[in-house]
Amino acid sequence: MLSLHGKTVAITGASSGIGEATARLLAQGGAAVVLAARRSERIDAIAQDIRKEGGRAATCVVDVTEPQDLQRLVSTTIDQYGRIDVLVNNAGIAPISPLADLDTEGWSAMIDVNLRGMLNGVAAALPVFREQGAGHLVSIVSVAGLYGASPSMAVYAATKNAVRTIHEGLRTESTDGVLRTTAISPGYVRTDLASSMADPQIREQTRKNMDAMGIPPAAVARAVVFAIEQPGDVEIGEINVRPTVQA
């Protein structure tokens, strides 16, 4: 492992699952982390655990649909640790359903959190990265955004594919060596993502699939760490992380 010491990383959606696992693994490697999520009591407890183990961790209550919350996350990270080296856009929801159900509220929620939330992070962090002369944007996407949408996943997959497209745009606009971008697309991971699914049948089937084939969140966290720990002149553009048994 290359050194993570001296890195400062802000992570959205850090109250559980991939975000929590990423924060813990980065802190174990020597990075300073700022955990961001809506559940203050949860991120405070995780940060306390990290500090008990000798790591550096702070928290910031954030709703990624609010641009000012992302601005506050960036400023909190700088206030705590002097700079922000990496922003991990991990917050996401999946209230999936067939398009014929016309769940327009669910569609809007996925657009607001999965896509607009990521853009809010870009808007908050990119000027700081430019001013610092270096920065790294990591987004947790999904293998659902790589292929044609599966049944009930059209809007979810569209938001994730849009994030991948934005990443590619950032990459092509940032060949001056200042910004690095990494899009990480997990398959089935054992997280609480299914809890955001309103349809009980889809929610139960998703949970069964996660139990049957899902990999632990730490598997995705290791991919995040791998991308972050590379030298400044190396960019890991995309990583797909799925269970070996997933088609």
C-alpha positions in Angstrom: 0.0 0.0 0.0 1.2 3.5 -0.9 1.0 6.0 1.9 -2.3 7.7 2.7 -0.7 9.9 5.4 -1.3 13.5 4.8 -4.4 12.9 2.8 -7.7 14.6 3.8 -10.9 13.0 2.5 -14.5 14.1 2.8 -17.1 11.3 2.3 -20.8 11.7 1.8 -23.2 9.0 2.8 -20.8 8.0 5.5 -23.3 6.8 8.1 -23.3 3.2 6.9 -22.4 0.8 4.1 -19.7 1.8 1.6 -19.3 5.2 3.0 -18.6 4.0 6.5 -16.3 1.2 5.4 -14.4 3.7 3.2 -14.0 6.1 6.1 -12.7 3.4 8.5 -10.2 2.0 5.9 -8.8 5.4 4.9 -8.4 6.3 8.6 -6.6 3.0 9.3 -4.2 3.9 6.4 -3.4 7.3 7.9 -5.8 9.6 6.1 -7.8 12.2 8.0 -11.5 11.8 7.2 -14.6 13.9 7.5 -17.8 11.8 7.6 -20.9 13.5 6.1 -24.5 12.3 6.2 -27.9 13.3 7.5 -27.8 11.0 10.6 -25.6 13.0 13.0 -25.7 10.5 15.8 -24.5 7.7 13.5 -21.5 9.6 11.9 -20.5 10.9 15.4 -20.4 7.4 16.7 -18.3 6.1 13.8 -15.9 9.1 14.1 -15.6 8.4 17.8 -14.7 4.7 17.0 -12.1 5.9 14.5 -10.5 8.3 17.0 -10.4 5.6 19.7 -8.4 3.5 17.2 -5.9 6.3 16.8 -7.3 7.7 13.6 -8.3 11.3 12.7 -12.0 11.9 12.0 -14.5 14.7 12.1 -18.1 15.0 11.1 -20.5 17.3 9.2 -24.2 16.9 8.9 -25.0 17.1 5.2 -28.0 16.7 2.9 -26.4 16.4 -0.6 -29.5 17.9 -2.3 -28.6 21.2 -0.6 -25.7 23.0 -2.3 -24.8 25.0 0.8 -24.4 21.7 2.8 -21.7 20.6 0.4 -20.0 24.0 0.6 -20.1 23.6 4.4 -18.6 20.1 4.1 -15.6 21.4 2.1 -15.1 24.4 4.4 -15.3 22.1 7.5 -12.7 19.8 6.0 -10.4 22.7 5.4 -11.0 24.2 8.8 -10.2 20.9 10.5 -7.2 19.7 8.4 -6.0 22.6 6.3 -7.1 21.3 2.9 -9.3 18.8 1.1 -7.5 16.3 -1.1 -10.4 14.0 -2.0 -14.2 14.2 -2.1 -15.9 10.9 -2.2 -19.4 11.2 -3.5 -21.1 8.2 -2.1 -24.6 9.2 -1.0 -27.3 7.6 -3.1 -30.8 6.2 -3.1 -32.7 3.6 -5.1 -36.5 3.9 -4.9 -36.8 1.8 -8.0 -40.0 0.8 -9.7 -41.4 0.0 -13.1 -41.8 3.2 -15.2 -45.5 2.2 -15.6 -46.0 2.9 -11.9 -45.3 6.6 -12.6 -43.5 7.1 -9.4 -42.6 10.7 -10.2 -41.6 11.4 -6.7 -39.1 8.5 -6.7 -37.7 9.7 -10.0 -37.2 13.2 -8.7 -35.6 11.9 -5.5 -33.1 9.8 -7.4 -32.2 12.7 -9.7 -31.8 15.0 -6.8 -29.6 12.7 -4.6 -27.7 10.6 -7.1 -27.1 13.2 -9.8 -27.7 16.7 -8.5 -26.1 15.7 -5.2 -22.9 14.7 -7.0 -23.0 18.0 -9.0 -23.4 19.9 -5.8 -20.2 18.2 -4.6 -18.4 19.2 -7.8 -19.5 22.8 -7.5 -18.3 22.9 -3.9 -14.9 21.1 -4.3 -13.7 22.0 -7.8 -12.8 25.6 -7.1 -10.9 24.6 -4.0 -9.0 21.9 -5.9 -8.1 24.4 -8.6 -6.9 26.9 -5.9 -4.8 24.2 -4.2 -3.4 22.9 -7.5 -4.6 19.4 -6.9 -7.7 17.4 -6.0 -9.4 14.1 -6.5 -13.1 13.4 -7.1 -14.3 9.9 -6.4 -17.9 8.9 -7.1 -19.6 5.6 -6.2 -21.7 4.8 -9.3 -23.2 1.4 -10.1 -22.8 -1.4 -12.6 -26.5 -0.5 -13.3 -25.2 2.5 -15.1 -22.9 0.5 -17.4 -25.5 -1.4 -19.5 -29.1 -1.1 -20.6 -31.4 -0.7 -17.6 -32.9 -3.8 -16.0 -36.6 -3.9 -15.3 -37.6 -1.4 -12.7 -34.2 0.3 -12.8 -34.5 2.7 -15.7 -34.3 6.0 -13.8 -31.8 4.7 -11.3 -29.5 3.5 -14.0 -30.0 6.7 -15.9 -28.8 8.8 -12.9 -25.8 6.6 -12.5 -24.9 6.7 -16.1 -25.2 10.4 -16.0 -22.7 10.6 -13.2 -20.2 8.5 -15.3 -20.7 10.9 -18.2 -20.0 13.9 -16.0 -16.8 12.2 -14.7 -15.6 11.7 -18.3 -16.4 15.3 -19.0 -14.4 16.4 -16.0 -11.5 14.2 -17.0 -11.3 15.6 -20.5 -11.5 19.1 -19.1 -8.8 18.5 -16.6 -5.7 17.2 -18.4 -3.6 19.9 -16.7 -2.8 17.6 -13.9 -4.8 19.4 -11.3 -7.9 17.2 -11.0 -8.1 13.4 -10.8 -11.5 11.6 -11.2 -12.4 8.0 -10.4 -15.8 6.4 -10.9 -16.3 3.2 -9.0 -19.2 1.0 -10.0 -20.2 -1.7 -7.5 -22.5 -4.7 -8.2 -24.4 -6.3 -5.3 -23.0 -5.1 -2.0 -24.5 -5.9 1.4 -25.7 -2.4 2.4 -29.0 -0.8 3.5 -29.7 0.6 0.0 -32.8 -1.6 -0.3 -34.4 0.4 2.5 -34.9 3.3 0.1 -37.1 1.0 -2.2 -40.8 1.7 -1.6 -42.1 -1.4 -3.5 -42.1 -4.2 -0.9 -41.6 -7.0 -3.5 -38.7 -5.2 -5.2 -37.2 -4.4 -1.7 -37.4 -8.0 -0.6 -36.0 -9.4 -3.8 -33.1 -6.9 -3.7 -32.4 -7.9 -0.1 -32.4 -11.6 -1.1 -30.0 -10.9 -3.9 -27.7 -9.0 -1.5 -27.8 -11.8 1.0 -27.2 -14.5 -1.7 -24.4 -12.9 -3.6 -23.5 -9.5 -2.1 -19.9 -8.6 -1.3 -19.1 -6.7 1.9 -18.8 -2.8 1.7 -15.1 -3.2 2.5 -14.5 -4.7 -0.9 -15.6 -1.4 -2.5 -13.7 0.6 0.1 -10.5 -1.1 -0.9 -11.1 0.0 -4.5 -11.5 3.6 -3.3 -8.3 3.4 -1.3 -6.5 1.9 -4.3 -7.5 4.9 -6.4 -6.7 7.5 -3.8 -3.3 6.2 -2.8 -1.8 6.4 -6.4 0.9 9.0 -7.1 -0.4 12.4 -8.3 0.4 11.7 -11.9 -1.6 8.5 -12.0 -5.4 8.6 -12.5 -7.6 5.5 -12.0 -10.5 6.5 -14.1 -13.0 3.6 -13.6 -13.2 0.5 -11.4 -16.0 -2.1 -11.5 -16.4 -4.2 -8.4 -18.9 -7.0 -8.5 -19.4 -10.4 -6.9 -17.7 -13.1 -8.9 -21.1 -14.9 -9.1 -23.0 -11.8 -10.4 -23.8 -11.9 -14.1 
